[in-house]
Amino acid sequence: MKKTSKIISLLLSFTFLISSLSVVAFAEGEAILGDVDGNGTVDTQDAREILRMASCIIPEDLEIADMNGDGVVSVDDAIAALNKASNTGGVVIPDKNGENYLSDDPNNEFIDLIADTYDVDKKALVAIYSVPDSGTNYVLQFKKSIFDKTYEKSPDNLYRVYHIGLAPERTISYTSGNLVTGNYNCSGAEGMLVFNLVQTKVMQQYPDYFVGL
C-alpha cells in the first residue's frame, strides 16, 4: 500500500505510458470512457483528473474513469487515458517479455547517439528497448557521484530519460522529471510521466542489473 501511494504521489507531481490497454467508448450518444471533463475527447487533462481520483483527492467516477473495468480507479486507468490521449496504439515504454534489450555497451547505437548529441559520458548511459527501430528506444542517464565520480545505476540516481524515434530522423525527446526538451512533439506532462514510469516500473524489470531494487 505504501509503495502504491508513493507511485501515485509521483505521478500526481509529474503528470506517455507503460502499457497498451484497451480503451472503449460507451454506446452512441453516451459519455466516452476516460473523458472526465466531457469535452468529447480523452486528453492529458483527463489523465490528470483520473490520477486525482486514484489518490482520493476528488471523488471517483467509475463509469467514466475505470478504463480497464476492474471496479476501481487506479494509476493504471490514468496510464490508459494517456495512451488514448497520445493515440499511440501500442507500447511506448517496453514491457519485459524476454525480447527486450538492455545494454551499457559504449558501442550501442542508442548510447552512441545520445553521447555524441548531448556530450554525455557513455559510462552514465544505459539503453533499454524492445527491438531496433521499434519506436520504444530509451536511454537512461545517471548522475555522477560527488564522492567517487562513478555512476550508480539506481532509481534514485536516475537523471534523465531519452526517447529516441525511428531511423533515419532519430528525433529525440528527453525528460529530467520536471520538464521535457528536444525536437520531438511531446507535452511536458507526458514527458514527466515517462520519467517516473521508467523509474518506478521499467527499471524494476531488471533487478539483477540496477542497484537498490
N, C-alpha and C positions, 0 to 999 in steps of 0.2 A: 504494500500500500504506500509506503514511504517512497519507494522508487518511482511508482506511478505518479505520485504527487509532484516529485521533482521534475519528471519529464513534462508534465502539464504546465508547471510554472515556467520552465524554459521556453516551451512553445508559445505561451502567452506573452512572454517578454520579447520574443523574436519573430513573431508571426510572419514546390516542388516537392517532394513527397517520396515515400519509401516503397510503396507498392501500388500496383494497379488493382483497384477494387471496382466491382460492378456498381454503376450508378444508374438508377432507373427513374422514370417520371411517373406521376400519378396519371389516372385516366384523363383524357382530353377535357379541358375546362377546369381542372383542379390544379392545386399547387404542385410545383416542381420539387422533387426531393432535393434538399440541400439549399433551396432558395429561401433562406431565412428572412431576408428583408423584403421579399415579394416583388422584386423588380423584373422578374421574368427570366433571369439568368443566374447561374451559380458562379460566383466570383470570389476573390480572396477575402472580401469583407464578410461573406457568408462563412468562410472557413474560420475566420477570427471569432465570429459570434458562436459558432459551434464549439470552439475551444473554451469560450467563456461558459457555455452550458456545461461542458465536461468538468469544469473546475467549480461548478456551483455558484458562479458569480451572478448568473441570471438563470431564471427557471428553464428547465428542459422543455423541448417541444419534440417529442418522439416522432410525430407524424412527419415533420419536416427535416429533423436533424439526424435521425437514426439511419445513416447511409447504408450500413451493412445489415440492418434488420435484426440485430441481436438483442434488441429490447432495452438498450442503454445508450446514452450519448457519451462517446469517449474520444480520445485523441485519434483513434483510427478513423472515426467519422470525419473529423476535421481534415485529416490527410486525404480521405476520399474526395472531399469537397474541393481541395486544392487540385487534385488530379483532374476533376471535372472542369475546374476553372482554367487550368492550363492547357486543356484539350490535348494532353499527351497521348492518351490511348494506350499507354504502355508504361513500363517500369523506368523511372528516371534515376533512382538510386538502386543499384543492382542488389537483388536478393542473393543470399548464399545458396547455390543449388548444385555445387560440385563442378560448375563450369566457369566460375569466376576466377579472375587473375588478381593476385596481389604481388606487387614487385617493388623492391627498393634498388633494383639494378640501375646503376647510373647510365647505362646504355638503353634503358627502356625508352620507347619513343615518346611517351607522355611526360615522363620525368625530364627527358632531354629538352622537350619543347618548353616546359614551364621554367626550367633553369635558365635557358637561353633568353626567353622572352622577358622574364622578370628579374634576372640576375640573382637567382636563388641558389644557395649551396645545395647540390644534389643529395648530400647526406641528410638534409632536412626533409626530403620528399619520399612519399610512398604513393604508388599508383594502385587504384582499385577499379576494375572494370570487368564487364561481362565478356565481351569479345571485341576485338578492334573494330572501330567504326560502327559500333552499335548505338552510339549516342549516349551511353551510360559511362562515359570515361571521366573518372575523378582522380585528382592528385591531391593528397593531403600534405600540408606543410606544418612542421612542428617548430616550436620555439627553441632557441639555443639556451642551455643552462648558463647562468652567470657564474657558476662555480667551476665546472669542468669543461665548459664550452662544447658539450655534446648535445645531442638532440634526443631527449627522452620521448619515445613514441607512445604516449598515453593520452587518454581522452582529455584530461585536464590540461595537457600541454599542446593540444591542437591549436594552431594559429590561424590557418586559412584553408579553405576548401575550394579547389578549382574545378570547374566543369568544362570539359573540352568537347567541342562539337565535332561534326563529321568532317572527314577529309573531302576536298582539298582545302577548304576555307579555314578549318580548325578554329572557329570562333571560341573565345574563352570568356567565361564569367567567373568571378570569384567572390567569396564572402568571408569576412573575418568575424562574423557573429553579430555585427551591428550595422553592416552596410553591404551592398553588392556593387561591384565595379567590373568594367570590362566592355567588350564590344558585342555582348550577347544581350538580346532584348529580354530581360528578366527583371521583375519588380524586386525592390528591396525586401519586401515581406517574404516573398518566396525564397529569395537567396538566403535570408537569415534562417528560415526554416530548414533549408538544406544543411546548413552548418550544424544545427542541433540534432537533426536526424542522423547525420553521419557520426556525430559524437556519441549519441545515446543508443543508436541502433546498428548502423553498419559496422562500426569498429568492434562491436560486441560479437560479430560473426567470426572474428579471428582472435580468440582469446590466447592462442599459442604464440601470437606474433606481438600484439600490443601489450604493453605492461599496464598493470593496475586494473586488469579485468578479472 
